[in-house]
Amino acid sequence: MTLTDKIPNETSALEGARQSLMAVLARADRDELAAILDRLGPVPPVTDLRQPETGLVMLRGRTGGEGAPFNLGEATVSRAAVRIASGEVGFCYRLGRDVHAARAAAILDALWQDGQRRGAVEAALAPVRARLAAEEGQVRSETAATKVDFFTLVRGED
Amino acid sequence: MYVAAKGGEKAIRHAHALLAKRRRGKTNLPSITLQQIAGQLTLAVDRVMAEGSLYDTELAALAVKQARGDLIEAIFLIRAFRTTLPRFGATIPLDTAQMLVRRRVSATYKDLPGGQLLGPTFDYTHRLLDTSLGVERECSEVDDQASAADASRLPSEPVAMPRVTDLLGQEGLIEASPEDTGEEPFDITRAPVSFPVDRSTRLQTLARGDEGYLLALGYSTQRGYARSHPFVGEIRFGDVEVMFEAPELGFAVSLGRVQVTECQMVNQFKGSAEVPPQFTRGYGLVFGQCERKAMSMALVERALRWKELGEEPGAPAQDEEFVLSHCDNVQATGFVEHLKLPHYVDFQAELDLVRRMRAEHEAQMKEAAE
């Protein structure tokens, strides 16, 4: 493997891990995020690069499910951008209007980018991942219980 | 000419105070919470999100409470709220094939990969009022039912649930969806609409259109006004991930999940010199669990495609300008309900005119009699 092959792969692996992190941070509730920050504390001083704010995104669908896009309707989104004292910049975009949760998530995103803290952040997030997985599992199994097998009957003579 | 009416401030203030009192109801009963509305009147909240065109369950629950359960008023409140926020951008289109499915049925195939899942549905209920829901007890019938649902849970691994239309598409038996050319879809909330419009504009308009109106128009197509012989290829409802490409990040992130209902209508086929016979389709996609709306949308969407498919026009549901110009219940209620506001000066003018015409008429009659 050459060096030029290796760098994009490592970058994309890291990017994938961060995407996974941000997906969990988007779904963690405000109390969970606060508890994680507590557990990781003390948090280095934080500078707000962008004041946490709420706005909208236009959600799109696709014609027929897979075709040309169309505008389906909007959703509320909160976002924040922070820099921690060690220099890492963290972002958050999440559905809903909870700007405090968005800011907490952006701080966690910044902490995670510090290689020394990444393990601790992931460990603190494990219960949230477990809760989300359990909820999804519950939906799957409840829904699976309603699976039907329709059968057709031949009526009358041919 | 528009002439303003002034005054009435005190009466208006008192009327609004009385409205607040009536909304609250009897104070010996607890005020209903937003969590209760969002958790127990879910389908009302879903409708407000869909037609308010804003996904936020908490806000929709608040709107339902503030509107005393008047859903069109609640939708109006949501539409007004959305104008107060900046827009950060548009998401990557939702991928309904990757849905965490809570319900999925097909009327065209009984055996399909991933199976048919009834989920929480009113279908096959007997539509008998359940009086036990009105009885206050420590452990009500509802709670018993909840534990029954828990007991029947089956261990289940994630299974692939391809869309039925994708299965038909693989064999070439159904028309393909219009291709994603990378062009930005038209946005009716940002620019005035001028007819005729493209398919994505129709879909956006229908997605926020009034459920009752679309139901009636969809029904009319079944009764023979632009008949298209529809089958429900598939209805699915569940959670989809919202992916957004934030400019400062340079990659797509998940914003969380939303619930949507999708309806794939499979309709009558026609061939031509260029195209072999194949099924055609109508599409419905709506926020929340709004199955009736998604089906109606798909029927109307299909009817509006008459020109492209070389069909005969003439039915109400095919009239694009008529259908799309009247499907927004906030616009409709605004114009209809404004009639009850003061029109005193206009009416005085008309009264005066009628009096003059009558006087002239009388004079003419008299003249004729002489």
Interface residues (C-beta under 8 A of the other chain):
Chain A: E15 Q19 M22 A23 A26 R27 E53 T54 G55 L56 V57 M58 L59 R60 G61 R62 T63 G64 G65 E66 G67 A68 P69 F70 N71 L72 G73 E74 A75 T76 V77 R79 A81 F91 Y93 R94 L95 G96 R97 E136 G137 Q138 V139 R140 S141 E142 T143 A144 A145 T146 K147 V148 D149 F150 F151 T152
Chain B: M49 A50 S53 L54 Y55 D56 E58 L59 R82 L85 P86 R87 F88 G89 A90 T91 I92 P93 L94 T96 A97 L100 V101 R102 R103 K110 G115 Q116 L117 L118 G119 A149 D150 S152 R153 L154 P155 S156 E157 P158 R163 T165 D166 A176 S177 P178 E179 D180 T181 E183 P185 F186 D187 I188 T189 R199 S200 T201 L203 Q204 A207 R208 D239 E241 V242 F244 A246 E248 L249 F251 A252 V253 S254 L255 G256 R257 V258 V260 E262 Q264 R281 Y283 L285 F287
